[in-house]
Amino acid sequence: MATLDGLPPLREVIAEHGLSARKALGQNFILDLNLTARIARAAGDLTGTDVLEIGPGPGGLTRGLLLEGARHVVAVEKDARCLPALARIAERYPGRLTVVQGDALEIDPAAHLTPPVRIVANLPYNVGTELLIRWLTPSLWPPFWSTLTLMFQKEVAHRIVARPGDEAYGRLAILAQWRTAPRIVLELPPQAFVPPPKVSSAVVHLEALPRPRFPARAATLERVTAAAFGQRRKMLRSSLRGLSPDIEAHLAAAGIPPTERAEQVGLEAFCALARSLDGEAADQERDR
């Protein structure tokens, strides 16, 4: 059966290399090359762009990224069984694919990437959220990447784009929407994967903003939202009490009623609260 890139269909690749998906690695493969091409196109124009891919598996999305014109793909793969299949793709696209074996949580791929950089991945379910938070919270902003186009469980995708008052609204929405413009661009049923997961999935595209929407220190905003949503059923004057003995004064300064609950508070107000708390910390430092 012919494919656009002249490489074998993914079912043949998986059979040849014995690449049965492993639950311990969070693997669920997409075998439809038309679908992987759609995901690649959702990342935008890849011409002249380096792409970081996490968990390429047998290389379906990798092939889509290269077909869509990515200048260079850096694919980080933990499963050594996948390396021969990826090596064959590298042979088909000389100089355009670098495969790095290892754990994406422990590897810094920056040495292999030249800006502009986009990150595109069908993320392993077991590390997806942790990787996203790392990419959203670097010490310097703008980050090394311009966009993220990532596959998540549908529930996680809705948490990223949720608004105040939504059941899914929480810390992940705050962190994502503070520094990026996120939107869901594609939803996939379990049947799109092999083996089919128990849940539906969705692709989220996040575009890095040149600067955060509202001023705040990242560390303080993370601390505030972790406390607020860690006890989301409590009023904020209770859930945030550990942050300051004068928390009600800080809530008032940010325009937040002390009886409000976290899921009703918008991004701008959380940033104002973070600034107020940092002001208190600066005053205490000067008084020493």
Secondary structure, 3 states (H helix, E strand, C coil): CCCCCCCCCHHHHHHHHCCCCCHHHCCCECCCHHHHHHHHHHCCCCECCEEEEECCCCCHHHHHHHHCCECEEEEEECCHHHHHHHHHHHHHCCCCEEEEECCCCCCCHHHHCCCCEEEEEECCCCCHHHHHHHHHCCCCCCCCCCEEEEEEEHHHHHHHHCCCCCCCCCHHHHHHHHHEEEEEEEEECHHHCECCCCCCEEEEEEEECCCCCCCCCHHHHHHHHHHHHHCCCCEHHHHCHHHCCCHHHHHHHCCCCCCCEHHHCCHHHHHHHHHHHHHHHHHHHHHC
